[in-house]
Amino acid sequence: MPTLIRDGQRVAYATLGTGPDAVLLAHNLMSQRGSFAGVAARLASGSAAGRRVIAVDLRGHGESGGAPRSFTTDDLADDLLAVLDAERVGRAVLVGTSLGATAAASLALARPDRVRGLVLMSATPYAASRRDALKFGALAAVIRVLGPRPVLAPILAQLLGASYRAREPAGVATTAAQIRTTARGDLARAIDCWRSRPALLDRLAALAMPTWVVHGDEDAACPRAYAEVLAAAVPGAELHIVSGAGHSVQLERADAVAGLLAEFCGRLL
């Protein structure tokens, strides 16, 4: 398992497939790179010319736990860039979900020369409102003191769509177990990172690379209106709605998302 150390922070990632073209995957808050497992397998095997897929555990998540300090979405963007450097990838297709989408967009804005295409899933163009900042601040405080168990049910209802929760109880249990076994400090710091995220809306017009916006029609955490605003703000962006998917669209509808990403990459790579 490749691992980087940046300013005392471990950043773990996995690679799948080979080839000259690369796709980097960044997951959402309270998720892990494994949420992209189905997508990564299909992408890596679906290209005759070969495609390398890189899935990253963001700080405070999965094997990138043990965050020694608070971090921002810019730190996450810098981590993604460091992974590309470590893998000697000049330009990659960036795919991010929610928190990972903000990090991917931040990297695309800062270093467009490193980004061949951009896919923003379950994404928001806005900074946290005062109400959201208070809500997530309270959530982080509860988790620091009591852990995630008292708030696990509403967290899962936000992370996973109704269809997936009804259809895949084992998948829901796996997600719950991953959250329960994540260190309290990591969960709280990741939540603080999300509630301090920057607004992207006023900068999105600067994105010149091909961009798709992907949204699940059962997303309880991010309104469809956010996806529509994003798609309208990025020049030439396309909006794609995935039916029967909630916020963790890459996990809930891996086949559909892999199909979309394969089509997107097929146009570019």
N, C-alpha and C positions, 0 to 999 in steps of 0.2 A: 504494500500500500504506500504510494508516494506521499511524503509529508514535507511541508515547508515549516520553517520557524521564522516568524516575522515579529520583531519587537517582543519576543517572549511568548508569542501566540502560535500555537500549532494550527496549521491549515492542512487538512487531509483531503485527498481526492482519489478518484479511481479512474482508470482509462480502460476503454473497451474498443477493440478494432484497430486497424492500421490504415494508413493511407495519407496522402498529402493534405487532405482537407480535414478541418477540425470543427467540432460543435462543442461548446461549453455550456453546461447545465447548472443552474443555480436555483435552489429550492426556496420554499416559503418559510415564514416564521413557524417555529415549533415543528418543523419537518426535518428530513434528512435527505442525503443524496440518494438513498435507497428508494425514495418515492419516485425517482426517475428510472428505476431498474427496467421496467417493461419498455419504456420509451427508448432507453439507451440500447437495449438489446436489438430492437427492431431497426434503429437507425444505423447501428454498426454493421448489421448484416444485410441491410437493404440496398447498399450501393455497390455496383459491380466494380467501380474503380477503387473502392475502399474508403472508409471514412473513420476517423478517430473521434470517439466521443469521450468527453471529460466531464465527470460529475463531481462537484465540489461539496464538501460539508462546510457550510458557512460558520463563521465564528460562533461559539456558544451552542453548536448543534453537532450531533453525531460524534465522530472522532476528532472534531475540531473543538472539543470542549476544553474546560479549564481556562476560560478567559481570565487573564490576570488583571484586566481593567475594563472600564466601559469602552464601547466602540460605536462607531457611526457607520452609516451606509457608505460613506467615502472610504472608510477602512476596508469594508467588504469589497468595494470596487477595486481598491489597490491589491487586495488578496487575489482577486480574479486575474488581474494583470500579472501578478507574480507567478501564478500557476501557468499562464500562457508563456511567460518567459522561461520557466523551468522546463516546460515541454517543447521549447523552441518552436512555438507556433507564432507565425508572423501576424496572420489575420484569421479570425475565427467567426463563426456564427455564434452569437450569444443568445441564450434562451434563459429567461428568468421568470419565476413565479412570485408575485407579490413582493416580499422583501428582496428576493433574488432579482425580481424585475427592476426594482429601484436601483440595486447595485449595478445591474447590467446596463441600465440606461445611463447611470452616472459615469460608468466606464466609457460608454459610447460617446458621451458628450465630451469627456476629457481627452480621450484618445481615439478619435474616429479612424485613425490610420490603422488601428489594430482590429477593427470590427468590419467584417464582410457583410453581415446582416444581423438583424435584431428581432427577436420575438418576445413580446411582453405579454405575460399571461397573468390573469387575476390581478391586474396592476391598478395602481391609483396615481393620478397626476398631482394629488394634493398633499400638502403637509397635514399633520394631524390637527383637527379642530381643537378648540379648548376643551370641548366635551370629551372628545376621543382621548386627548392627552390625560385628562383626569381619570377616565375609565381605565386606560392602560396603566397609568401610574398606580391606581388602586390594585389592579391585577398583579403587577410586579411586587407590590408590597405584601399582598396575601401569600404569594408564592415564596417570597424570601422567608416569611415567618412559618408558614404552615405547609409549604410544598404545593404541588398542583392538584392533589386529590380533591380538595373541597370545590375546585372550580373546573374539574376535568370535563364534566358533562357539557357545560356551555362552550368550553373550548372546542370540543369535538363537533358540536353543532355548527360552529363557525368554520372549522377546518374542512369538514366533509359534508357533501351534499346529502339530501334526504334519500335519494335513490341508492347511493353507495352504502349508506348506513344500513338500509334495509336489505340490500343484496349481498353485502360482504361483511358479516359480523366478525370474521377472522381478521380481515384487514383493519376494521375499527379497533379490535383488541390489540393488534400489533402497534397501531398508531398510539393508542393509549399507553401501552407499555413503554414505548420509546419516550413519551413525555414524562411518565412517572420516574423513569430511570435516569433522566437528565438532571444534572446538578442544579439545585435551586438557584445558585448564583448565575449560572449560565442562562437559565430560562429568564431570570429577571433582567439580566443585561441585554439579552436579545429583544425582550419586550421594550426596554428603554430605548434601544436603537430604533425600533420601529416607530415609537411615538415621537422621536426627535427627527424623523426623516425630513428631508427638504422637499419643498414643492418643486415639481418638474415642469409644470404646465408652461410657464413663460419661456422655458429653454428648449422645448421639444421641437420647435420649428427649425432649430439648427441641425437636427438629425438628417443627414443626407443619404444614409445607407438604406437599402430596402428594409422595411419594417412591417411586421404583422402584429396585430393585437388579438389575443385569444382569450375568450371568456366563457365560463361555464354558466348555463342558464339557471342553475340552482345555487349560485354563489350567494351565501348569506352574509359574507364578510365584506364584499366589494360589489356595489351596485353596478348593473349593466351600464348605467349612465356614465360611470367613470371610464369604462372601456370605449364608449362612443366618443367621449371628450378626447381621450388619448388618440384614437384613430383619426379624429378630425384635426388634431394639433400637429401630427407628424406628416410632413409632405409625402403624399403618395401611399400612406399606410393603408393596409387592408384590415378589416375587422372580421373575425371568424368566431362564431358562436358554437360551442360544443354542447349538445343536448345531454341531459342526464348527468351533468357534472357540477360539482360545487367548487369550493375555493382551491382545493388541491387537485386541480384538473388533470395534472400529469399522472397522478396515482389512480384517480377514479375512472378515467377513460384513456388508458394508456394507448390502446389501439388507435383511437381517433386522433389523439395528439401526435402520436408517431407518424400517422398518415399525413397530417398537416405539415409537420416538420420535414418529412421526406419530400413533400411537394415544394416547400419553401427552399430547402437546400438544393433540390433539383434545378431550380431556376437560377441558382447562384454558382454552384460548385461544379 
